[in-house]
Amino acid sequence: MAAGILLMAAAIGLLIYNRNEDREAGESVAGLVPALWQEIAARESEASEDPYFAVMGVAEEAAGTEAGPVEETVMVDGYDYIGILTIPALGLELPVMADWDYTRLRIAPCRYMGSAATDDLIIAAHNYSRHFGLLKNLAGGEDITFTDMDGNVTRYVVAETEILQPTAIEEMTGSGYPLSLFTCTYGGQTRVTVRCDYP
């Protein structure tokens, strides 16, 4: 009897913890997105007013590095962001961090690898309701956009959804799709993965 009460109390405590974490993640995203849109607008304004800046930005991006084109980031609250992911069907507008780790994932979706510029962007997020919790509900043909920090907008459409094992790294990274979004299923046993193509 006592063990049952302890297990019930632990389950309730875990539920409260998860809901608080979900709420905090939603609040974090709500504060970050406007700051990133302001930065994008400021960069676009600066580029349009300064011909040297516009030409240098294009030249630097074309030159790139061995790893690919130069990608602009903006630091907010100590973290670098590469842009904003918009999923209209889910009512989501999400900041995307430049790098991922478990601490960053608690704040916002993160680039797992790749870039919109190199047609291999993979974004990971927790299954919080204001992150990728509803990802599994996306249907084929739904629009998704990614706006980088220079204001470049890349449009995608959902091509397919698949379930991958956590160990299926090669399948995750070698899909050939220009955009992949993924999150854990509840319990963390598998990964809901949405593959997106160009329209």
C-alpha positions in Angstrom: 0.0 0.0 0.0 2.8 2.5 1.0 4.7 1.6 -2.2 1.7 2.3 -4.3 1.2 5.7 -2.7 4.9 6.5 -3.2 4.7 5.5 -6.9 1.6 7.6 -7.4 3.3 10.6 -5.7 6.3 10.1 -7.9 4.2 10.0 -11.0 2.3 13.2 -10.0 5.6 14.9 -9.3 7.0 13.9 -12.7 3.9 15.1 -14.4 4.1 18.5 -12.7 7.8 18.8 -13.5 7.2 18.0 -17.2 4.3 20.5 -17.4 6.5 23.2 -15.8 9.3 22.5 -18.2 6.9 22.6 -21.2 5.5 25.9 -20.0 9.0 27.4 -19.5 10.0 26.3 -23.0 6.9 28.0 -24.5 7.7 31.2 -22.6 11.3 31.1 -23.8 10.3 30.7 -27.4 7.7 33.5 -27.2 10.4 35.9 -26.0 13.0 34.9 -28.5 11.1 35.1 -31.8 10.4 38.8 -31.7 14.1 39.6 -30.9 15.2 37.5 -33.9 12.7 39.1 -36.3 14.0 42.6 -35.2 17.5 41.5 -35.9 16.6 40.2 -39.3 14.8 43.4 -40.1 17.8 45.5 -38.9 20.2 43.4 -41.1 18.0 43.8 -44.1 17.8 47.5 -43.6 21.6 47.8 -43.1 22.2 45.8 -46.3 19.9 47.9 -48.4 21.4 51.2 -47.1 25.0 50.2 -47.5 26.1 48.9 -51.0 29.5 47.8 -49.6 27.8 45.7 -46.9 25.4 44.1 -49.4 28.2 43.2 -51.9 30.6 41.9 -49.2 27.8 39.8 -47.7 27.1 38.1 -51.0 30.8 37.7 -51.8 31.5 36.2 -48.4 28.6 33.8 -48.7 29.7 32.7 -52.2 33.2 32.1 -50.9 32.1 30.1 -47.9 34.5 27.8 -46.2 35.4 24.2 -46.8 32.4 23.3 -44.6 30.0 25.4 -46.8 28.7 28.9 -47.1 29.1 31.4 -44.3 26.1 31.4 -42.1 25.1 34.4 -40.1 24.2 33.9 -36.4 22.8 36.2 -33.8 23.5 35.9 -30.1 20.6 36.2 -27.7 21.0 35.5 -24.0 24.4 33.8 -24.6 23.2 31.5 -27.4 23.7 31.7 -31.1 20.7 31.5 -33.4 20.6 30.8 -37.1 17.0 31.7 -37.9 13.3 31.1 -37.5 11.3 28.0 -38.4 7.6 28.7 -39.3 5.1 25.8 -39.3 1.7 27.4 -40.1 -0.3 24.2 -39.8 0.8 23.9 -36.2 0.7 27.6 -35.4 4.4 27.6 -34.6 7.1 30.2 -35.1 10.3 28.9 -33.5 13.8 30.2 -33.1 16.5 27.8 -34.1 19.8 27.6 -32.2 23.1 27.2 -34.2 24.3 24.2 -32.2 22.6 21.6 -30.1 23.0 20.0 -26.8 20.5 18.9 -24.1 20.7 22.3 -22.3 19.9 24.2 -25.5 17.1 21.8 -26.5 15.3 22.8 -23.3 15.2 26.4 -24.5 14.5 26.1 -28.3 14.8 23.9 -31.3 18.4 23.4 -32.4 20.3 22.7 -35.6 21.4 19.0 -35.4 23.5 19.4 -38.5 23.6 21.0 -42.0 22.3 24.2 -43.4 19.5 25.6 -45.6 22.3 26.9 -47.9 23.6 23.3 -48.4 20.2 21.6 -48.7 20.8 19.3 -45.7 19.4 21.2 -42.6 18.3 18.9 -39.8 16.5 20.5 -36.8 15.9 18.7 -33.5 13.6 19.8 -30.7 12.0 18.4 -27.5 8.4 17.1 -27.8 7.1 20.1 -25.7 3.8 21.4 -27.0 5.3 24.7 -28.1 8.3 23.0 -29.8 7.9 19.8 -31.8 5.2 18.0 -29.7 2.7 18.1 -32.5 5.1 17.3 -35.3 3.5 13.9 -35.8 0.3 15.7 -36.9 1.8 17.2 -40.0 0.3 16.0 -43.2 2.0 15.7 -46.6 2.1 18.9 -48.5 2.0 21.2 -45.5 4.1 24.4 -45.9 7.1 25.1 -43.7 9.6 28.0 -44.0 13.0 28.7 -42.6 14.1 32.4 -42.5 17.9 32.8 -41.9 19.4 35.8 -40.0 20.0 37.6 -43.3 16.3 37.4 -44.1 16.6 34.7 -46.8 13.4 32.6 -46.8 13.5 29.0 -47.9 10.1 27.3 -48.5 9.6 23.6 -48.0 6.6 21.2 -48.1 6.2 18.1 -45.9 7.1 15.0 -48.0 6.8 12.2 -45.5 6.9 11.3 -41.8 8.8 8.3 -40.5 9.7 6.8 -37.1 13.4 6.1 -36.5 15.3 4.4 -33.8 17.6 6.6 -31.7 20.6 4.6 -33.1 19.6 5.3 -36.8 22.1 8.1 -37.2 22.9 7.3 -40.9 19.2 7.1 -41.8 18.6 10.5 -40.0 21.5 12.3 -41.7 21.6 10.6 -45.1 18.0 11.1 -46.2 18.8 13.4 -49.1 15.9 15.7 -48.1 16.8 19.4 -47.8 15.0 19.7 -44.4 14.4 17.2 -41.7 12.7 17.9 -38.3 12.7 15.4 -35.5 11.7 14.9 -31.9 11.5 12.0 -29.4 8.2 10.2 -29.0 6.9 10.2 -25.4 9.1 8.0 -23.4 12.1 8.6 -25.8 12.0 5.2 -27.4 11.9 6.4 -31.0 12.2 9.6 -33.1 9.3 11.2 -35.1 11.0 12.5 -38.2 9.4 14.8 -40.7 11.1 15.0 -44.1 10.6 18.1 -46.2 11.3 18.8 -49.8 11.1 21.9 -52.0 7.7 22.7 -53.5 
